[in-house]
Amino acid sequence: MKKTIKIILILIAILAVLAAAAFFAMKKGLLDFKGDELEIDETPTVITEIKKISEFTSACFYEEIILHEKKTRKVVDNSIGNKIAGLFGKKEGLITDEIVIIANGKVRAGFNLKNLADGDIRINGDTLTVNLPEAEIFDVIVNPSNFDIYIEDGTWDEQKVTEIKNKAVTKIKEDALTDGILVKATNSGVKKLSEMFKTFGFPVVNITIKGQEVKLEEAN
């Protein structure tokens, strides 16, 4: 008799723990009762999986540019210095230094998914709705090995050469924007993300950008 009572008390304790766990899960929105069925809210899992993607690159721009820089410097201001300058067809006392740098760069653009808020991802039955931020440029990649100095005439210190290389990075980014990289990233990204989200098990995927319906544009 005592053994039976002990078993009953253990079962009651187990049921109490399960009931408390179910209540906590419902309160946190992890469980949802519909009719006689118990459904698990998949939203937290889906949010985690989408955020894992982080930077979703959907467009790249490649370019080779040539930067040609000149500067004048004063040689010794005397008859010998002026004669040396004259030999090069320069004004008296001045010599022009010249450098030509060729740079090959790559620009990446797409959607940054790691900062999506919980409210940006909603699940309604078989429909997944994702509110994306605007497409952005992630980086401009020009590695040291992607720079070639074609001509270096005169004296060029390391700081000046670095300034010229930075101009190359800025120019490549500007050219990517002019070429419509953000429009291309938006168009390609929306299509690719829609297809990928469907592999998560959602037949219907709706994508908005900053709360607005997506209207695909034509790049320049």
Residue frames as a rotation matrix with the C-alpha (Angstrom) as fourth column:
MET 1
0.568 0.823 0.000 0.00
0.823 -0.568 0.000 0.00
0.000 0.000 -1.000 0.00
LYS 2
0.484 -0.466 -0.740 2.79
0.132 -0.797 0.589 2.42
-0.865 -0.383 -0.324 0.95
LYS 3
-0.572 -0.747 0.338 4.61
0.403 0.103 0.909 1.57
-0.714 0.656 0.243 -2.27
THR 4
-0.120 0.639 0.760 1.49
0.986 -0.016 0.169 2.35
0.120 0.769 -0.628 -4.34
ILE 5
0.809 0.411 -0.420 1.02
0.505 -0.852 0.138 5.72
-0.302 -0.324 -0.897 -2.63
LYS 6
0.034 -0.903 -0.428 4.67
0.139 -0.420 0.897 6.52
-0.990 -0.090 0.111 -3.26
ILE 7
-0.636 -0.235 0.735 4.29
0.709 0.197 0.677 5.81
-0.304 0.952 0.041 -7.00
ILE 8
0.350 0.865 0.359 1.14
0.923 -0.383 0.023 7.92
0.157 0.324 -0.933 -7.19
LEU 9
0.698 -0.134 -0.703 2.91
0.271 -0.860 0.433 10.85
-0.663 -0.493 -0.564 -5.49
ILE 10
-0.419 -0.908 0.023 5.83
0.274 -0.102 0.956 10.59
-0.866 0.407 0.292 -7.94
LEU 11
-0.410 0.352 0.841 3.44
0.911 0.108 0.399 10.62
0.050 0.930 -0.365 -10.91
ILE 12
0.698 0.697 -0.164 1.60
0.712 -0.699 0.058 13.65
-0.075 -0.157 -0.985 -9.50
ALA 13
0.304 -0.686 -0.661 4.95
0.139 -0.654 0.744 15.47
-0.942 -0.318 -0.103 -9.09
ILE 14
-0.660 -0.561 0.500 5.94
0.526 0.131 0.841 14.67
-0.537 0.817 0.209 -12.68
LEU 15
0.012 0.773 0.635 2.60
0.974 -0.153 0.168 15.91
0.227 0.616 -0.754 -14.02
ALA 16
0.750 0.248 -0.614 2.94
0.483 -0.839 0.251 19.10
-0.452 -0.485 -0.749 -11.98
VAL 17
-0.198 -0.913 -0.357 6.38
0.154 -0.388 0.909 19.78
-0.968 0.125 0.217 -13.47
LEU 18
-0.658 0.000 0.753 5.12
0.740 0.184 0.647 19.16
-0.139 0.983 -0.121 -17.01
ALA 19
0.419 0.896 0.150 2.13
0.903 -0.429 0.041 21.44
0.101 0.118 -0.988 -16.45
ALA 20
0.554 -0.285 -0.782 4.37
0.248 -0.840 0.482 24.21
-0.795 -0.461 -0.395 -15.12
ALA 21
-0.565 -0.819 0.106 6.72
0.296 -0.081 0.952 23.85
-0.770 0.569 0.288 -18.11
ALA 22
-0.349 0.528 0.774 3.79
0.928 0.080 0.364 24.02
0.130 0.845 -0.518 -20.54
PHE 23
0.696 0.630 -0.346 2.41
0.690 -0.719 0.079 27.12
-0.199 -0.294 -0.935 -18.81
PHE 24
0.142 -0.746 -0.650 5.81
0.125 -0.638 0.760 28.83
-0.982 -0.189 0.003 -18.98
ALA 25
-0.729 -0.436 0.528 6.18
0.520 0.147 0.841 27.98
-0.445 0.888 0.120 -22.67
MET 26
0.103 0.857 0.505 2.72
0.977 -0.182 0.111 29.34
0.187 0.482 -0.856 -23.45
LYS 27
0.701 0.147 -0.698 3.49
0.445 -0.855 0.267 32.53
-0.558 -0.497 -0.665 -21.57
LYS 28
-0.204 -0.887 -0.414 6.68
-0.029 -0.417 0.908 33.00
-0.978 0.197 0.060 -23.59
GLY 29
0.415 0.490 -0.767 4.83
-0.747 -0.298 -0.594 32.32
-0.520 0.819 0.242 -26.84
LEU 30
-0.648 -0.741 -0.174 6.65
-0.723 0.526 0.448 29.11
-0.241 0.417 -0.877 -27.60
LEU 31
-0.862 0.443 0.247 3.51
0.466 0.884 0.041 26.98
-0.201 0.150 -0.968 -27.58
ASP 32
-0.689 0.686 -0.235 0.16
-0.717 -0.693 0.078 27.69
-0.110 0.222 0.969 -29.11
PHE 33
-0.671 0.545 0.503 -3.08
0.306 0.822 -0.481 25.73
-0.675 -0.169 -0.718 -28.65
LYS 34
-0.613 0.563 -0.555 -5.51
-0.790 -0.453 0.414 25.61
-0.018 0.692 0.722 -31.59
GLY 35
0.363 0.809 -0.463 -8.57
-0.691 0.567 0.448 23.50
0.625 0.157 0.765 -31.02
ASP 36
0.963 0.006 0.270 -7.48
-0.188 0.733 0.654 20.11
-0.194 -0.680 0.707 -29.74
GLU 37
0.632 -0.770 0.083 -4.02
0.607 0.427 -0.670 20.35
0.481 0.474 0.738 -31.35
LEU 38
0.680 -0.550 -0.486 -0.82
0.197 -0.501 0.843 21.55
-0.707 -0.668 -0.232 -29.73
GLU 39
0.785 -0.407 0.466 1.38
0.465 -0.110 -0.879 23.52
0.409 0.907 0.103 -32.15
ILE 40
0.183 -0.820 -0.542 4.97
0.785 -0.210 0.583 24.61
-0.592 -0.532 0.605 -31.61
ASP 41
0.939 0.104 -0.328 5.76
-0.057 -0.893 -0.446 28.19
-0.339 0.438 -0.833 -32.68
GLU 42
0.478 -0.778 0.408 8.66
0.871 0.481 -0.101 27.89
-0.118 0.404 0.907 -35.14
THR 43
0.913 -0.040 0.407 9.34
0.120 -0.926 -0.359 31.64
0.391 0.376 -0.840 -35.28
PRO 44
0.704 -0.697 0.137 12.32
-0.504 -0.354 0.787 31.71
-0.501 -0.623 -0.601 -32.83
THR 45
0.187 -0.637 0.748 14.04
0.403 0.744 0.533 28.90
-0.896 0.202 0.395 -34.75
VAL 46
0.539 0.082 0.839 13.44
0.840 -0.128 -0.527 30.55
0.064 0.988 -0.137 -38.12
ILE 47
0.973 -0.188 0.135 14.73
-0.199 -0.977 0.073 33.90
0.118 -0.098 -0.988 -36.81
THR 48
0.452 -0.845 0.286 17.91
-0.288 0.165 0.943 32.22
-0.844 -0.509 -0.169 -35.56
GLU 49
0.157 -0.372 0.915 18.51
0.737 0.660 0.142 30.45
-0.657 0.652 0.378 -38.87
ILE 50
0.747 0.176 0.641 17.96
0.605 -0.580 -0.545 33.61
0.276 0.795 -0.540 -40.91
LYS 51
0.905 -0.421 0.068 20.27
-0.409 -0.813 0.414 35.70
-0.118 -0.403 -0.908 -38.72
LYS 52
0.390 -0.786 0.479 22.99
0.217 0.584 0.782 33.07
-0.895 -0.201 0.398 -39.12
ILE 53
0.567 -0.131 0.813 23.18
0.824 0.076 -0.562 34.05
0.012 0.988 0.151 -42.78
SER 54
0.009 -0.544 -0.839 24.48
0.536 -0.706 0.463 37.49
-0.844 -0.454 0.285 -41.68
GLU 55
-0.205 -0.144 -0.968 25.77
-0.567 -0.789 0.238 39.32
-0.798 0.598 0.080 -44.78
PHE 56
0.270 0.385 0.883 23.89
0.514 0.717 -0.470 37.96
-0.814 0.581 -0.004 -47.80
THR 57
-0.543 -0.567 -0.620 25.92
-0.257 -0.591 0.765 39.02
-0.800 0.574 0.175 -50.85
SER 58
0.307 0.753 0.582 23.71
0.467 0.414 -0.781 39.33
-0.829 0.511 -0.225 -53.91
ALA 59
0.958 -0.052 0.283 25.77
0.241 -0.391 -0.888 41.52
0.156 0.919 -0.362 -56.28
CYS 60
0.234 -0.941 -0.247 29.44
0.559 -0.077 0.825 42.15
-0.795 -0.331 0.508 -57.03
PHE 61
0.996 -0.016 -0.086 31.21
-0.076 -0.656 -0.751 44.77
-0.045 0.755 -0.654 -59.12
TYR 62
0.318 -0.935 0.157 34.69
0.729 0.346 0.590 44.31
-0.606 -0.073 0.792 -60.59
GLU 63
0.996 0.007 0.088 36.87
0.062 -0.764 -0.642 47.05
0.063 0.645 -0.761 -62.05
GLU 64
0.076 -0.997 -0.024 40.40
0.968 0.069 0.240 47.82
-0.238 -0.041 0.970 -63.13
ILE 65
0.967 0.251 0.033 41.33
0.253 -0.948 -0.196 51.49
-0.018 0.198 -0.980 -62.93
ILE 66
0.023 -0.974 0.223 44.44
0.916 -0.069 -0.395 53.48
0.400 0.214 0.891 -63.77
LEU 67
0.878 0.180 -0.444 45.54
0.387 -0.813 0.436 56.37
-0.282 -0.554 -0.783 -61.58
HIS 68
0.114 -0.821 0.560 48.01
0.840 -0.221 -0.495 58.86
0.531 0.526 0.664 -63.06
GLU 69
0.860 0.137 -0.491 49.48
0.442 -0.682 0.583 61.37
-0.255 -0.719 -0.647 -60.60
LYS 70
0.132 -0.834 0.536 52.01
0.662 -0.329 -0.673 64.15
0.738 0.444 0.509 -61.14
LYS 71
0.865 0.063 -0.498 53.77
0.421 -0.631 0.652 66.57
-0.273 -0.774 -0.572 -58.83
THR 72
0.543 -0.708 0.452 56.47
0.125 -0.464 -0.877 69.17
0.830 0.533 -0.164 -59.26
ARG 73
0.747 -0.397 -0.534 59.47
0.586 0.013 0.810 69.57
-0.314 -0.918 0.242 -57.04
LYS 74
0.903 -0.430 -0.010 62.17
-0.411 -0.857 -0.310 72.20
0.125 0.284 -0.951 -56.94
VAL 75
0.547 -0.816 -0.184 65.73
0.752 0.576 -0.321 71.21
0.368 0.037 0.929 -57.66
VAL 76
-0.089 -0.665 -0.741 68.70
0.822 -0.469 0.322 73.19
-0.562 -0.581 0.589 -56.46
ASP 77
0.861 0.504 0.073 68.01
0.468 -0.727 -0.503 76.80
-0.200 0.467 -0.861 -57.42
ASN 78
0.118 -0.838 -0.532 71.25
-0.219 -0.545 0.810 77.60
-0.969 0.021 -0.248 -59.16
SER 79
0.041 -0.118 -0.992 72.67
-0.966 -0.260 -0.009 77.53
-0.257 0.958 -0.125 -62.64
ILE 80
-0.902 -0.408 -0.144 73.46
-0.430 0.878 0.209 73.82
0.041 0.251 -0.967 -62.49
GLY 81
-0.600 0.746 0.287 69.97
0.266 0.525 -0.808 72.90
-0.754 -0.409 -0.514 -61.21
ASN 82
0.243 0.713 -0.658 68.33
-0.439 -0.524 -0.730 75.04
-0.865 0.466 0.186 -63.86
LYS 83
-0.340 -0.445 -0.828 70.43
-0.940 0.136 0.313 73.43
-0.026 0.885 -0.465 -66.58
ILE 84
-0.973 0.018 0.231 69.40
-0.015 0.990 -0.139 69.97
-0.231 -0.138 -0.963 -65.33
ALA 85
-0.141 0.990 -0.016 65.74
0.177 0.010 -0.984 70.98
-0.974 -0.141 -0.176 -65.43
GLY 86
0.144 0.167 -0.975 66.24
-0.790 -0.574 -0.215 72.44
-0.596 0.802 0.049 -68.88
LEU 87
-0.829 -0.508 -0.234 67.56
-0.551 0.666 0.503 69.14
-0.100 0.546 -0.832 -70.14
PHE 88
-0.757 0.621 0.203 64.16
0.554 0.775 -0.303 67.63
-0.345 -0.117 -0.931 -69.32
GLY 89
-0.582 0.534 0.614 62.29
0.408 -0.462 0.788 70.52
0.704 0.709 0.051 -70.92
LYS 90
0.234 0.665 -0.709 61.13
0.960 -0.041 0.278 71.80
0.156 -0.746 -0.648 -67.55
LYS 91
0.806 0.072 0.588 60.89
0.008 -0.994 0.112 75.29
0.592 -0.086 -0.801 -66.15
GLU 92
-0.185 -0.962 0.199 63.97
-0.215 -0.158 -0.964 76.50
0.959 -0.221 -0.177 -64.43
GLY 93
-0.721 -0.269 0.639 64.39
-0.651 -0.053 -0.757 74.94
0.238 -0.962 -0.136 -61.02
LEU 94
0.068 0.838 0.541 61.35
-0.841 0.340 -0.421 72.58
-0.536 -0.426 0.728 -61.32
ILE 95
-0.872 -0.236 -0.428 61.11
-0.427 0.795 0.432 68.88
0.239 0.559 -0.794 -62.16
THR 96
0.145 0.986 0.079 57.85
-0.974 0.128 0.186 66.93
0.174 -0.104 0.979 -62.54
ASP 97
-0.868 -0.304 0.394 57.57
-0.401 0.896 -0.192 63.55
-0.294 -0.325 -0.899 -60.83
GLU 98
-0.072 0.831 -0.551 55.11
-0.938 0.132 0.322 61.04
0.340 0.540 0.770 -62.26
ILE 99
-0.862 -0.129 0.490 53.52
-0.318 0.891 -0.325 57.80
-0.394 -0.436 -0.809 -61.06
VAL 100
-0.155 0.814 -0.560 50.98
-0.856 0.173 0.488 55.45
0.494 0.555 0.669 -62.67
ILE 101
-0.819 -0.032 0.573 49.21
-0.418 0.718 -0.557 52.83
-0.394 -0.696 -0.601 -60.52
ILE 102
-0.364 0.712 -0.601 46.85
-0.534 0.368 0.761 50.13
0.763 0.598 0.246 -61.81
ALA 103
-0.767 0.179 0.616 44.35
-0.553 0.303 -0.776 48.76
-0.325 -0.936 -0.133 -59.29
ASN 104
-0.528 0.638 -0.561 41.96
-0.120 0.597 0.793 45.81
0.840 0.486 -0.239 -59.54
GLY 105
-0.867 0.226 0.445 39.05
-0.486 -0.176 -0.856 45.92
-0.115 -0.958 0.262 -57.11
LYS 106
-0.570 0.737 -0.364 35.87
0.430 0.645 0.631 44.13
0.700 0.203 -0.684 -56.11
VAL 107
-0.722 0.450 0.526 32.77
-0.671 -0.641 -0.372 45.59
0.169 -0.622 0.765 -54.44
ARG 108
-0.775 0.501 -0.385 30.30
0.514 0.854 0.076 43.39
0.368 -0.139 -0.920 -52.52
ALA 109
-0.710 0.624 0.328 26.69
-0.690 -0.711 -0.140 44.43
0.145 -0.325 0.934 -51.86
GLY 110
-0.516 0.599 -0.612 23.60
0.282 0.794 0.538 42.78
0.809 0.105 -0.579 -50.45
PHE 111
0.452 0.782 0.430 21.37
-0.312 -0.313 0.897 42.50
0.836 -0.540 0.102 -47.38
ASN 112
-0.746 -0.641 0.180 22.62
-0.351 0.150 -0.924 42.52
0.565 -0.753 -0.337 -43.79
LEU 113
0.155 0.891 -0.428 20.38
-0.106 0.445 0.889 40.02
0.982 -0.093 0.163 -41.98
LYS 114
-0.445 -0.400 -0.801 22.13
0.652 0.469 -0.597 39.85
0.614 -0.788 0.052 -38.60
ASN 115
-0.998 0.045 -0.052 20.42
0.001 -0.746 -0.666 43.01
-0.069 -0.664 0.744 -37.32
LEU 116
-0.397 0.916 -0.058 16.87
-0.081 0.027 0.996 41.90
0.914 0.400 0.063 -38.15
ALA 117
-0.655 0.289 0.699 14.50
-0.754 -0.190 -0.628 42.44
-0.049 -0.938 0.342 -35.22
ASP 118
-0.829 0.379 0.412 12.09
0.229 0.901 -0.368 39.71
-0.511 -0.211 -0.834 -34.12
GLY 119
0.093 0.953 -0.289 9.19
0.035 -0.293 -0.955 41.72
-0.995 0.079 -0.061 -35.53
ASP 120
-0.166 -0.237 -0.957 10.81
-0.889 -0.384 0.249 41.70
-0.427 0.892 -0.147 -38.99
ILE 121
-0.843 -0.107 -0.527 10.13
-0.352 0.851 0.390 37.97
0.406 0.514 -0.755 -39.34
ARG 122
-0.271 0.846 0.459 6.56
-0.833 0.034 -0.553 36.69
-0.483 -0.532 0.695 -39.09
ILE 123
-0.987 0.020 -0.159 5.03
-0.056 0.885 0.463 33.26
0.150 0.465 -0.872 -39.64
ASN 124
-0.239 0.965 0.110 1.36
-0.821 -0.140 -0.553 32.77
-0.518 -0.223 0.826 -40.40
GLY 125
0.766 0.489 0.417 0.62
-0.255 0.827 -0.501 29.14
-0.590 0.278 0.758 -41.17
ASP 126
0.428 -0.592 0.683 2.54
0.797 0.604 0.023 28.25
-0.426 0.534 0.730 -44.33
THR 127
0.702 -0.114 0.703 3.43
0.414 -0.738 -0.533 31.88
0.579 0.665 -0.471 -45.06
LEU 128
0.080 -0.761 -0.644 6.74
0.924 -0.186 0.335 33.51
-0.374 -0.622 0.688 -44.09
THR 129
0.833 0.159 0.530 7.00
0.359 -0.884 -0.300 37.30
0.421 0.440 -0.793 -44.20
VAL 130
0.089 -0.886 -0.454 10.42
0.951 -0.060 0.304 38.95
-0.297 -0.459 0.837 -43.89
ASN 131
0.982 0.184 0.046 10.99
0.189 -0.959 -0.212 42.70
0.005 0.217 -0.976 -43.69
LEU 132
0.258 -0.960 0.113 14.49
0.962 0.244 -0.124 43.41
0.091 0.140 0.986 -45.00
PRO 133
0.221 -0.306 -0.926 16.67
0.189 -0.918 0.348 46.50
-0.957 -0.253 -0.145 -44.57
GLU 134
0.876 0.017 -0.481 17.79
-0.439 -0.383 -0.813 48.31
-0.198 0.923 -0.329 -47.72
ALA 135
0.730 -0.674 0.117 20.64
0.659 0.648 -0.382 46.75
0.182 0.356 0.917 -49.70
GLU 136
0.853 -0.502 -0.143 24.06
-0.380 -0.785 0.489 48.12
-0.358 -0.363 -0.860 -48.79
ILE 137
0.466 -0.804 -0.369 27.70
-0.343 0.220 -0.913 47.93
0.815 0.553 -0.173 -49.83
PHE 138
0.958 -0.132 -0.256 29.58
0.285 0.552 0.783 45.58
0.038 -0.823 0.566 -47.51
ASP 139
0.335 -0.905 -0.263 33.14
0.124 -0.235 0.964 46.32
-0.934 -0.356 0.033 -48.59
VAL 140
0.872 -0.280 -0.402 35.53
-0.470 -0.244 -0.848 47.35
0.139 0.929 -0.344 -51.35
ILE 141
0.691 -0.604 0.398 38.25
0.195 0.685 0.702 44.74
-0.697 -0.408 0.590 -51.68
VAL 142
0.795 -0.599 -0.094 41.56
-0.280 -0.225 -0.933 45.84
0.538 0.769 -0.347 -53.18
ASN 143
0.864 -0.490 -0.117 44.33
0.413 0.555 0.722 43.65
-0.289 -0.672 0.682 -51.78
PRO 144
0.344 -0.818 -0.460 47.97
-0.372 -0.569 0.733 44.82
-0.862 -0.081 -0.501 -51.74
SER 145
-0.514 -0.559 0.651 48.69
0.302 0.592 0.747 42.32
-0.803 0.580 -0.135 -54.52
ASN 146
0.288 0.723 0.627 45.96
0.900 0.019 -0.435 43.98
-0.327 0.690 -0.646 -56.63
PHE 147
0.843 -0.112 -0.526 48.04
-0.176 -0.982 -0.073 47.17
-0.508 0.154 -0.848 -57.02
ASP 148
0.310 -0.782 0.541 50.67
0.928 0.373 0.007 47.43
-0.207 0.500 0.841 -59.75
ILE 149
0.413 -0.285 -0.865 52.98
-0.091 -0.958 0.273 50.43
-0.906 -0.034 -0.422 -60.08
TYR 150
0.748 -0.022 0.663 53.40
0.630 0.336 -0.700 50.81
-0.207 0.941 0.266 -63.83
ILE 151
0.167 -0.699 0.696 55.48
0.442 -0.578 -0.686 53.99
0.881 0.422 0.213 -63.83
GLU 152
0.813 0.003 -0.582 57.34
0.542 -0.369 0.755 55.56
-0.213 -0.929 -0.302 -60.93
ASP 153
0.090 -0.746 0.660 59.43
0.730 -0.401 -0.553 58.52
0.677 0.532 0.508 -62.02
GLY 154
-0.044 -0.168 0.985 60.93
-0.386 -0.906 -0.172 60.78
0.921 -0.388 -0.025 -59.38
THR 155
-0.945 -0.317 -0.082 60.50
-0.023 0.315 -0.949 60.60
0.326 -0.895 -0.305 -55.61
TRP 156
0.082 0.994 0.065 57.30
-0.477 -0.019 0.879 59.20
0.875 -0.103 0.473 -54.07
ASP 157
-0.784 -0.364 0.503 57.19
-0.604 0.255 -0.755 58.51
0.146 -0.896 -0.420 -50.35
GLU 158
-0.890 0.393 -0.233 55.09
0.408 0.913 -0.017 55.71
0.206 -0.110 -0.972 -48.84
GLN 159
-0.489 0.734 -0.472 52.46
0.317 -0.354 -0.880 58.10
-0.813 -0.580 -0.060 -47.43
LYS 160
-0.358 0.324 -0.876 51.82
-0.751 -0.657 0.064 59.69
-0.555 0.680 0.479 -50.84
VAL 161
-0.826 0.032 -0.563 51.56
-0.382 0.703 0.600 56.29
0.415 0.711 -0.568 -52.53
THR 162
-0.794 0.565 -0.225 49.06
0.576 0.580 -0.576 55.17
-0.194 -0.587 -0.786 -49.85
GLU 163
-0.366 0.659 -0.657 46.95
-0.185 -0.743 -0.643 58.29
-0.912 -0.114 0.394 -50.50
ILE 164
-0.512 0.127 -0.850 46.84
-0.859 -0.104 0.502 57.44
-0.024 0.986 0.162 -54.21
LYS 165
-0.907 0.166 -0.386 45.82
0.106 0.980 0.171 53.84
0.407 0.115 -0.906 -53.44
ASN 166
-0.623 0.716 -0.314 43.02
0.432 -0.020 -0.902 55.13
-0.652 -0.697 -0.297 -51.19
LYS 167
-0.371 0.461 -0.806 41.79
-0.708 -0.702 -0.076 57.23
-0.601 0.542 0.587 -54.11
ALA 168
-0.780 0.041 -0.625 41.57
-0.469 0.623 0.626 54.02
0.415 0.781 -0.466 -56.14
VAL 169
-0.831 0.490 -0.262 39.36
0.554 0.694 -0.459 52.37
-0.043 -0.527 -0.849 -53.49
THR 170
-0.398 0.691 -0.604 37.07
0.020 -0.652 -0.758 55.43
-0.917 -0.314 0.245 -53.38
LYS 171
-0.482 0.163 -0.861 36.85
-0.836 -0.378 0.397 55.59
-0.261 0.911 0.319 -57.19
ILE 172
-0.905 0.144 -0.401 35.95
-0.044 0.905 0.423 51.91
0.424 0.400 -0.813 -57.50
LYS 173
-0.637 0.706 -0.309 33.17
0.617 0.227 -0.754 52.30
-0.462 -0.671 -0.580 -54.93
GLU 174
-0.313 0.507 -0.804 31.80
-0.377 -0.843 -0.384 55.40
-0.872 0.183 0.454 -56.72
ASP 175
-0.661 0.016 -0.750 31.85
-0.740 0.146 0.656 53.56
0.120 0.989 -0.085 -60.06
ALA 176
-0.912 0.358 -0.200 30.01
0.377 0.923 -0.070 50.59
0.160 -0.139 -0.977 -58.50
LEU 177
-0.383 0.797 -0.467 27.24
0.362 -0.335 -0.870 52.92
-0.850 -0.502 -0.160 -57.25
THR 178
-0.342 0.207 -0.917 27.04
-0.732 -0.671 0.122 54.61
-0.589 0.712 0.381 -60.65
ASP 179
-0.841 -0.048 -0.538 26.74
-0.425 0.674 0.604 51.19
0.334 0.737 -0.588 -62.28
GLY 180
0.088 0.991 0.104 23.70
-0.835 0.016 0.551 50.46
0.544 -0.136 0.828 -60.10
ILE 181
-0.708 -0.449 -0.545 25.14
-0.149 0.849 -0.506 47.84
0.691 -0.277 -0.668 -57.77
LEU 182
-0.870 0.402 0.287 22.52
-0.311 0.006 -0.951 48.51
-0.384 -0.916 0.120 -55.06
VAL 183
0.098 0.916 -0.390 19.64
-0.965 -0.008 -0.261 48.07
-0.243 0.402 0.883 -57.51
LYS 184
-0.020 -0.187 -0.982 21.20
-0.591 0.795 -0.140 44.85
0.807 0.577 -0.126 -58.78
ALA 185
-0.930 -0.362 -0.069 21.75
-0.141 0.523 -0.840 43.65
0.340 -0.771 -0.538 -55.20
THR 186
-0.500 0.825 0.263 18.10
-0.663 -0.169 -0.730 44.34
-0.558 -0.539 0.631 -54.37
ASN 187
0.280 0.641 -0.714 16.70
-0.952 0.281 -0.122 42.59
0.122 0.714 0.689 -57.44
SER 188
-0.153 -0.436 -0.887 18.96
-0.367 0.858 -0.359 39.55
0.918 0.270 -0.292 -57.18
GLY 189
-0.930 -0.297 0.215 18.77
-0.286 0.221 -0.932 39.38
0.230 -0.929 -0.291 -53.38
VAL 190
-0.234 0.929 0.286 14.97
-0.881 -0.078 -0.467 39.38
-0.412 -0.361 0.837 -53.17
LYS 191
0.453 0.399 -0.797 14.74
-0.775 0.619 -0.130 36.57
0.441 0.677 0.589 -55.73
LYS 192
-0.310 -0.684 -0.661 17.48
-0.213 0.727 -0.653 34.44
0.927 -0.061 -0.371 -54.15
LEU 193
-0.900 -0.004 0.435 16.24
-0.435 0.006 -0.900 34.92
0.001 -1.000 -0.007 -50.60
SER 194
0.091 0.996 0.010 12.68
-0.981 0.091 -0.170 34.04
-0.170 0.006 0.985 -51.61
GLU 195
0.388 -0.007 -0.922 13.91
-0.493 0.843 -0.214 30.78
0.779 0.537 0.324 -53.12
MET 196
-0.637 -0.724 -0.264 16.09
-0.128 0.437 -0.890 30.01
0.760 -0.533 -0.371 -50.10
PHE 197
-0.669 0.439 0.600 13.35
-0.724 -0.203 -0.659 30.74
-0.167 -0.875 0.454 -47.55
LYS 198
0.380 0.837 -0.393 11.09
-0.894 0.442 0.076 28.30
0.237 0.323 0.916 -49.38
THR 199
-0.081 -0.487 -0.870 13.62
-0.148 0.869 -0.472 25.57
0.986 0.091 -0.142 -48.64
PHE 200
-0.879 -0.162 0.448 12.87
-0.445 -0.060 -0.894 26.24
0.171 -0.985 -0.019 -44.95
GLY 201
-0.793 0.608 -0.038 9.45
0.606 0.781 -0.152 24.68
-0.062 -0.143 -0.988 -45.62
PHE 202
-0.227 0.726 -0.649 7.31
0.090 -0.648 -0.756 27.75
-0.970 -0.230 0.082 -46.45
PRO 203
-0.108 0.262 0.959 5.38
0.950 0.312 0.021 27.49
-0.293 0.913 -0.283 -49.74
VAL 204
0.642 0.392 0.659 4.56
0.571 -0.818 -0.070 31.21
0.512 0.421 -0.749 -49.60
VAL 205
-0.186 -0.757 -0.626 7.25
0.931 -0.339 0.133 33.83
-0.313 -0.559 0.768 -48.92
ASN 206
0.777 0.407 0.480 6.53
0.522 -0.843 -0.130 37.56
0.352 0.351 -0.868 -48.78
ILE 207
-0.208 -0.906 -0.369 9.45
0.970 -0.240 0.042 39.98
-0.127 -0.349 0.928 -48.69
THR 208
0.888 0.382 0.257 9.23
0.403 -0.915 -0.031 43.69
0.224 0.131 -0.966 -47.92
ILE 209
-0.253 -0.965 0.066 11.99
0.829 -0.252 -0.499 46.29
0.498 -0.072 0.864 -47.63
LYS 210
-0.991 -0.127 -0.053 11.69
0.131 -0.759 -0.638 48.72
0.041 -0.639 0.768 -44.73
GLY 211
-0.502 0.864 -0.039 8.00
0.188 0.065 -0.980 47.84
-0.844 -0.500 -0.195 -44.53
GLN 212
0.039 0.496 -0.867 7.30
-0.781 -0.526 -0.336 48.64
-0.623 0.691 0.367 -48.17
GLU 213
0.778 0.301 0.552 6.29
0.105 0.804 -0.586 46.29
-0.620 0.513 0.594 -50.96
VAL 214
-0.271 -0.961 0.061 9.27
0.156 0.019 0.988 45.39
-0.950 0.277 0.144 -53.13
LYS 215
0.902 0.408 -0.139 9.27
-0.056 -0.209 -0.976 46.93
-0.427 0.889 -0.166 -56.59
LEU 216
0.156 -0.891 0.426 12.13
0.689 0.407 0.600 45.58
-0.708 0.200 0.678 -58.63
GLU 217
0.684 0.005 -0.729 13.90
-0.327 -0.892 -0.312 48.31
-0.652 0.452 -0.609 -60.61
GLU 218
0.821 -0.472 0.320 16.17
0.526 0.410 -0.745 48.28
0.221 0.781 0.585 -63.62
ALA 219
0.265 -0.823 -0.503 19.83
0.538 -0.307 0.785 49.07
-0.800 -0.479 0.361 -63.04
ASN 220
0.490 -0.165 -0.856 21.64
-0.557 -0.815 -0.162 51.66
-0.670 0.556 -0.491 -65.16
